Amino acid sequence: MAGDWYREGLRFSCTQCGRCCTGAPGYVWVTQREVEALRAFLRTTPEDFARRYLRKVGPRASLIEKPNGDCIFYDRGCTVYPARPDQCRTFPFWSENLKSRSAWDAAADDCPGMGSGRLYSAAEIRRIRGGEADAAVR
């Protein structure tokens, strides 16, 4: 059964290291609901938000990145943490990290919070993943 390898749960505690927000280019997919939450948090107009923070990728929208690949909202920490998109909220419980123990361990090589801290039950992980954005992520 999928997820059997973590039936006892997984430990994770965000260290706010920023490794999941910085580095190689990628996509942070956002829905209209997430755009509205970010826009309200930043107190900006829809037009200004779209111009400053969004890019179209086919039919979808993604947050733009700084020239070095970092998330536009990363500055020694997430500047929009309370309004961050689901893709960010669900890390590290993404499909690609949960497909096997070796996939989890490989992701943990880059994330010091994986494998330490609070124990998330398999049921909690499934609930968190219910809000997971599509798999095309950083």
matplotlib code that plots the C-alpha trace (Angstrom):
import matplotlib.pyplot as plt

x = [0.0, 1.3, 2.6, 3.1, 6.8, 5.7, 2.7, 4.4, 4.6, 7.4, 9.2, 9.4, 10.1, 10.7, 14.1, 13.3, 16.6, 15.1, 16.5, 13.0, 12.6, 15.9, 18.3, 17.4, 14.6, 11.2, 7.5, 5.3, 1.9, -0.9, -4.6, -6.9, -7.8, -4.1, -3.5, -6.3, -4.9, -1.4, -2.8, -4.9, -1.9, 0.3, -2.6, -2.1, -4.4, -5.0, -3.2, -0.2, 0.1, -0.1, 2.5, 4.9, 4.6, 3.0, 4.0, 1.8, 3.0, 0.6, -2.8, -1.4, 0.1, 3.3, 5.1, 8.0, 11.5, 14.5, 17.2, 19.1, 16.1, 15.0, 11.3, 10.2, 8.9, 12.1, 14.3, 16.1, 12.7, 9.3, 7.9, 4.3, 4.4, 0.8, -0.5, 1.9, 0.5, -0.6, 2.5, 4.6, 2.3, 2.5, 6.3, 7.9, 4.9, 4.9, 4.2, 7.7, 9.1, 6.7, 7.0, 9.7, 12.0, 14.9, 13.0, 12.3, 16.0, 17.2, 15.0, 16.1, 19.7, 18.7, 16.2, 17.6, 14.0, 13.1, 13.6, 13.5, 10.9, 7.3, 6.0, 3.2, 1.0, 0.2, -3.3, -2.1, 0.2, -2.7, -4.8, -2.0, -1.5, -5.2, -4.2, -1.1, -0.6, 0.4, 3.7, 5.6, 7.5, 11.0]
y = [0.0, 3.5, 5.2, 2.0, 2.9, 5.9, 4.3, 5.1, 8.7, 11.1, 13.8, 17.4, 20.8, 23.8, 25.3, 28.3, 27.7, 28.8, 25.9, 25.1, 28.7, 29.4, 28.1, 26.4, 27.9, 26.3, 27.0, 27.9, 27.4, 29.6, 29.4, 32.4, 31.9, 31.9, 35.0, 36.8, 35.8, 37.0, 40.2, 40.9, 40.2, 42.6, 45.2, 45.7, 45.9, 42.9, 44.7, 45.6, 42.1, 40.5, 42.8, 42.5, 38.9, 36.6, 34.9, 32.9, 29.4, 28.1, 28.3, 28.5, 31.1, 30.9, 33.3, 35.0, 34.5, 36.7, 36.5, 34.0, 31.6, 32.5, 33.0, 36.6, 36.5, 35.1, 37.6, 35.7, 34.1, 34.1, 37.6, 36.3, 33.3, 33.6, 33.8, 31.4, 29.2, 25.6, 24.3, 25.9, 24.9, 21.2, 20.9, 18.4, 16.2, 16.4, 13.3, 13.1, 13.1, 10.4, 7.9, 5.9, 6.1, 6.8, 9.7, 11.1, 10.6, 12.3, 15.4, 15.3, 15.8, 19.3, 20.0, 19.9, 19.9, 16.5, 13.7, 15.8, 17.6, 16.8, 13.4, 13.7, 10.6, 9.0, 10.3, 13.9, 13.6, 12.5, 15.4, 17.9, 16.4, 17.0, 20.6, 19.8, 21.7, 19.9, 18.0, 20.3, 22.1, 23.2]
z = [0.0, -0.9, 2.2, 4.1, 4.7, 6.9, 8.7, 12.0, 11.0, 10.1, 12.0, 10.8, 12.3, 10.1, 11.0, 8.7, 6.9, 3.6, 1.6, 0.2, -0.8, -2.4, -5.0, -8.3, -10.3, -10.1, -9.7, -6.8, -8.2, -6.9, -7.1, -7.3, -3.6, -2.7, -4.8, -3.0, 0.4, -0.5, -2.0, 1.1, 3.3, 1.3, 1.0, -2.7, -5.7, -8.0, -10.8, -8.7, -7.2, -10.6, -12.1, -9.2, -8.1, -10.8, -14.0, -16.3, -17.2, -19.8, -18.2, -14.6, -12.4, -10.4, -8.1, -9.8, -8.5, -7.9, -10.5, -8.3, -8.2, -4.7, -4.1, -4.5, -0.9, 0.7, 2.7, 5.4, 6.1, 4.5, 4.4, 3.7, 6.1, 7.4, 3.8, 2.1, -0.6, 0.0, -1.9, 0.8, 3.7, 2.7, 2.5, 3.0, 2.6, -1.2, -3.3, -4.6, -1.1, 0.1, -2.6, -0.7, 2.3, -0.1, -1.7, 1.8, 2.9, -0.3, 0.4, 4.0, 2.8, 1.9, 4.7, 8.3, 9.7, 8.1, 10.5, 13.6, 15.7, 15.9, 14.8, 12.2, 12.0, 8.7, 9.0, 9.6, 6.6, 4.4, 5.7, 5.0, 1.5, 0.8, 0.2, -1.8, -5.0, -8.2, -8.1, -10.4, -7.6, -6.8]

ax = plt.figure().add_subplot(projection="3d")
ax.plot(x, y, z, "-o")
ax.set_aspect("equal")
plt.show()
